[in-house]
């Protein structure tokens, strides 16, 4: 198959979250399965600065755009160059908030991808786009390109990575970006008096996917639907949940150069060295008896349940544990955690930063890994933690529920501990259950090995996407 991926970010070029990992790893897995894949990104200023080897593929007029290509990439990656829209010091947000021209910027990118495909003479069977930044592409394909024979056989897939981010803009944006003004109605792109870009993907793509099966069901309910649950229920036959994967070549404690010692499911000796290194990095002295360490690597925002954790710290501090947190986010939550650090210096370690090497130290050195999210479309850290032998403690929502199996001591099956309610009491009770396993070395060994042997590879996920593509193409 000839497949085109369209994303506003992809590693290693531009990254703000898990979308970049997906847009990097999934195309590689599809290409390894024998398909012809091309990836399209905006040419941001940071990409120009960090990847000077990019080659000009198609030169546009100053008021149009140019297409650049990374010919050294394992999968061909193309970049839409338009200095006014993309030669800025940010991807989406300035210090003052969202870039006010985001609607115009990413609509331009979406339309330009269709024009660029003509320019490089690549007529795809599948166009697969991601999140609101690329959803307008389906509006152009349907209402502007019409029956263009170049795209007549092309089927389309739209993936929602986080329904809470929808791309809402003033009604005038339709005229500015060249989509019919008649689309400003509830049946199309109008949403409480604004234009909703995400609706273009939900309405006009041939299939809609989410990044976990449970999240696909959750977004069709009022609790998780963010005002779009009715529309999503109407399209339920076209919605599918496909779990994200993990790049095994990037996340493997047996050959991770950023951690203190290698280890694997059949030899966990290196795990103790990694724990010692983690404690030293956060200034904790060795303890007798040894205390369990609960790690967190997270955006410090309400979605991730950090306020629930703050409420639980008084009770958790009495359990004889250490909690180590790495991340940054909402300034008010950051302040609450700094205040908690002053109250519980023997129990809490904190770094207000995001650093990949430090994050890997947390995965490798922690005994448990806590994710108390209010909602979680997929989540990757619970997969990383299992691969690194850190037993997850998670709220049973979205991809967390799909990827963590409750431990059953009587059978030795399971990989972690789950709780249902988003409150401090439920969180503390789950931690207590995890500490029950900590007191039994045999149970901890089973938990760690069960998690480390789970298959979270992209090969599995790519197979599910290929099945969907073939279904659309008949």
N, C-alpha and C positions, 0 to 999 in steps of 0.2 A: 504493500500500500504506500501511497504518497501522502504523507502526513505533515501538516503545518501546526506548530505550536506558537501561540501568541501570548505573551506575558509582559507585564510591566516590570518584572524583575526576574533574574535568574543568577544563581551562583556560577562562577565567581565574580560576575560582572557587576551586579547590583543586588543588594540584599537588605531587607528590613525584617523579614520573618520567614516562616516555613514555606511560603509560596515559592521563594527563590530556590529552595532545596528541591521542591517538586519539579519546577520548570527546568532544572538541571538534570536530575537523576532519571525522571521518567522518559524523556526523549532518548537518553543513552540506552535505557533498557529496551525501548521499542526498536532502536537501530540495531542493537545486538541480536534482536529476534529476526532481523533480515529485512526491515522496512526502511524506506527512504524518508528521512525526517529532516525538517528544517525548522529552526527556532527564530522568532522575530522579537526584538527588544527595541525600546527607544535608545538613542545614543545620548546618554546623559553626559554631563561634563566630567564626572568622576571616571566614567568608562574611557573617555578620550585621554584623560591624564594617565590612567593605569594600564591601558592596553594600546600603546602607540603603534603596534604592528598591524592594526586593522587596515584592510585594503578597500579602496573605493571600488564599488561594483557598478553602480549606476549613478551618474551625476545628474542632479536636478537643477532647475533654474532657482535663483535666489528665493523666489516666493513659493517654490514647491519644496521638494525634499530630495535628499540623496540616500542611497542604500550602501552601507558598508558591510564587509564580511570578515569574520575571523576565520581565516583559512587554516589556522593551526588547531582549531577545536576538533574534538573527536566526532561531534555532530555539527554540521554547518550552522553557524549562528549569524544572523543578519541584523543590522541596526538601522533604524530610521533616523536620519540626521535632519534636524530642523533647529537651528541655533536659537531662534526666538523661544520656542517651546521647551527645549530640553537642555540647552546650555546654561543651566542654573545650578546653584550650589545645593540643590536638594532634589529628592525624588518626588515627594508629595507635599511636604510641610515646611514652612518657614518657622522661625522662632515665634512668630505671631499666630501660627495655626496653619490650617490647610491653605495651600496655594489657591488664590481666588480664581485662577484660570485653569484649574484642573479639568473641568469639563471640556473646555476647548482643546487643551493639550492632549488628553487621552482619546478624545473623539478623532482628532487629527491623526494620531498614531494608528487608530483602528482602521480608518479609511485608507491611510497610506499603505498599510500592509496589503490590502487587496490590490492596490495599484502596483505595488512592488512585485507581487507575484506575477502580474502580467509582464512587468519589465524584465524579470529574470526567466520568464517563460516556464513557470512551474505551476501547472494546473493540479491542485491537490484533490484527493478523494475525501480527505478529512481535514477540516480546520477545527482545532481544539483551542479554545481561549479560556482565560482564567480571571475571575473576579470582575468587579464593575469597570475597572480601567479598560478592559478590552471588550465589554459587552456591546458597545455601540456598533462594533463590526457587523453584528447580525442585522442591525437596522439598516446599515448601508447595503448589505448583501440583498436584503429583501426589498427595500423601497427605492434604492438608487441604482444598483446593478441590475435589478429585475431579472430578465431572462438571458443575461449575458452568457453566451455559450461557453465561455472560459470557465465558469463556475457551475454549469448546469448539472454536472455529476457530483458536485461537492456536497457532502453531508457535514453537519456541524454539531459540535459538542461544547457545552459551557459548563465549567466547573466552579462551584461556589465553595470558596475556602473559609469564608466567615460571613454569614448573612447579615451581621450587624453593620457591615460597611457596604453601603448601597450606591454611593455616588449621586447625591441629591443636589440639583442646581436650579437656577431660576428659569422660568418658562422661555425666556428669550434665547436660551442656549440652542434651542432647536434651529432657529433661523441662522444663528452664527455658524453652526457646524454643518449645515446643509442637509438636515433631515426634515421631512415634511412637518409643518406646524400642526397639521391635523392629528399628529400623534399625541398631542397634549390633551388626552382624554383618558378616563379611568381604564378603558379597555386596552389601552396601549401604555404610554410611558408616564402619564400623570399619576402623582402620588401625594395626596394631601397638599395640593397647590404647587407642587414642585415637579421637576422632571427627574425620574428615577432611572439611571443608566442600568442598574442591575436588572430591572424588569425587561430590558431589551434581550438579555441573555435568556431569562426564564421563558419569555414569550416566543422568541423567534428562532432559537436554536432547536435542532432536531432532537437533541437529548440533553438533559441536565444531570450533572453528577455532583455529589458531595464527597468529602474526603473520609467518610466512614459510613457504614450501613445505619448505625443508630442515629447519626445526625440527619441522615436523609429522612428518617421518620420524625425526628424531633421538630424539624423546621416546618412540618405541616400542622403543628399545634400552635395555639395562641401563646403558650408560654415561651416558645423558642422561635416563633415565626417572624418576629420583628415587623408585624403589620402586613406581611406577605403570605401568611399561612393559607388564606383562602385561595389565592392565585396558585400557590404550590399544590394545594389539594386538587385543584382543577387540572393540573398537569401531572398528577401522581403517576400516571402510566408511563411517562417519559423520564421520571426521576430515578436515579440509581445511586446507591452509596458504594463507593469503592475505596477501600482503606489505603492510605498512603503507605509508603515503604521507607526503608532505611538503606542507605548506600553502605553495603558491607565493607567496601574497600576503604571507606572513610571512618567507619565506626566499628572498630574491632580491638578489644583490649589486648589481644595477643600480639599486635604489632603497632600499637599507638605510641608514637615517639613522645607525646606530650604528657604521658603519665609516668609515675615513679618506677613501675615494674610491670612487665607483661604478665598476663594470666588468662586462663580459659576455664571452661566448665569442668575439665578433668584435672586441672591443677590450679587451685585457688590461692596458692602461697603468695603470689604477687599482690593479691588483694590487701593483705595485711600491711605490706609496705606502702601501698597507695593510701591506705587510711592514715598511717603514721605521717606521711608527707602532707596530707590534707590538714590534719590537726596542727602540724607545725606551721603551715602557711597561714592559719588563722590564729596563731598564738595560743593554742590550747596545750597545756602540759599533759603528759601521759597520766592516766588514772588507773587506780587499782581499787575495785575490779574495773575492767574495761567497760566504758559506757557506749551504748549504741549511738551512731551518728545518723541523723535524718537530713538529707540534702534537698535543696531546692535550687533550680535554675529556671528563672521565670521573668517575664515582664511583670513589673510590680503594679498591677492594675486590678480593679474590682472584678473584672471577668475571671481572673485567675484565682479569686478567693483569698487574696492576701489580707483583706479586712477581716475575714473569718479566722484566719490564722492569728492575727493580732489579738482578737477577742479570746482565743484559746490559750495564749501564752502563759497566763497565770497558772492554769491547770497543767499545762505541759511541763512547766518548769519544776513541778513536784515529782515528775516521773523518772528522774535520773537519766536524762537524755541530753544530747547536744544537737542543735539545729543550725545548719550552715546554709546561708542564703546568698545567691549571686544573681543580680539583675538590676534593672532600673525601670522607671516608669512614672507613675502618677506622683508628683511631688508630695502630696499629702500623705500617701502611703509610705513613701520613703521616709518622711519625718516621723511617722508612727513607729516604723521599724528602728530608726536611730534612737528614739526614746526608749523602745523596748530593749535595745542593746545596752543602754545605760542601766536599766533595771535588772537585766539578767545576763551579766557579762560572763558568768560561768556556764551558761546554757546556750547562748546565742552567738553565732559568728555571722558577720554581714559585710558584703562588698557591694556598694551601689555602683555597679559597672556591668558591662557585658564584655567578657573576655573569653575567647574560645578555649584557650589553654587552661584557664582557671575553671571553666565549666567542665572540661573533661576531668580535671582533678576531682571535682565534686562527684561526677558520675562514678569514677573509679574508686574513690575513697569512702563513699557513704555506704552504710549498711542498708538504709531505707531511703526512699525518694518520695517526697510528698507533693501531690498535685490536687488542691482542693477547689478546682475550678467550678464556677457557676454554670458555665457551658463550655464545651470543648469540641469543635468540629472534628478534629482528629487528634492533634497533639503528637509530638515526636519525642519529647523528653521521656515519656514513660517507656517508649521503645528503646531509647538509648540506655536508660537506667537498667532495664532488664538485660540488655546485652553486656552491661558492665557489672552485673551482679549486685545492683542496688535494688532491693525489693520495693516495688511501688505501693504506695498508700494513696488511693485516688477516690474522688467522688465519681459515682457510677453514672456519668453522662457522656454522650457522644462517643468519640473514638477511645476515650479512657475505658468505657465499659466494654467496648469491642476488643480491646487489646490486653486487658488485665483479667485474669481468671482468679476468682476467690480461692484462697488456699483451704484445702480440706485435709487436716492432719490424719484422719482415719485412712485415707487412700494415698496420701503423699502427692496428690495432684494440686495444681494451681500455681500461680506466679505472684500473688500479692493480696492486698486487702482493699475492700471497697466500702464506701458508705453512701447513703442515699440522700440525706438532707444537707442543705447548704447552711449549716450552723455549727457553732463551736463544739456543742455537745457531741454531735455525730462524729466530728473530726477526732476529738479526744478519745472517743470509744474505739474508733478504728486503730488509732495509735496504740491503745492498750492491747488490742488483739495482736498487733504486730509485735509488741514487746513480749507477749506470751510465747511467740515463736522464737524470739531472740534468746529466751532462757533455755531453749532446747536446741543444742548445736546440730542435732540430726535434722530437725525441721528447717533450720536456716540453710543447711547445706542443700536440702532438697529444693527449697524455694529458689536459691540462687541458680542452681543447675537447671531447674525447669525453665526459668526466665532466659538464661543464656542460650538455651537450645531452641528457643522459639524462632520460627522463620518469618522475619519481617522484611524479606528482600523485595526489591523492586521488580524482580522477575515475576513474582506472584502477582503483584499489582498490575504490571504491564500486561500479563495474560488476561486479566479481567477487562482492561481497557480495549485490548485487541478484540475480545469477544463482543464488546459493545459496538466497536467500529464495524465489524463484519456484519452484525445484525442490522445496522443502519444501511449498509451498502447492499444488503440482500444476498 
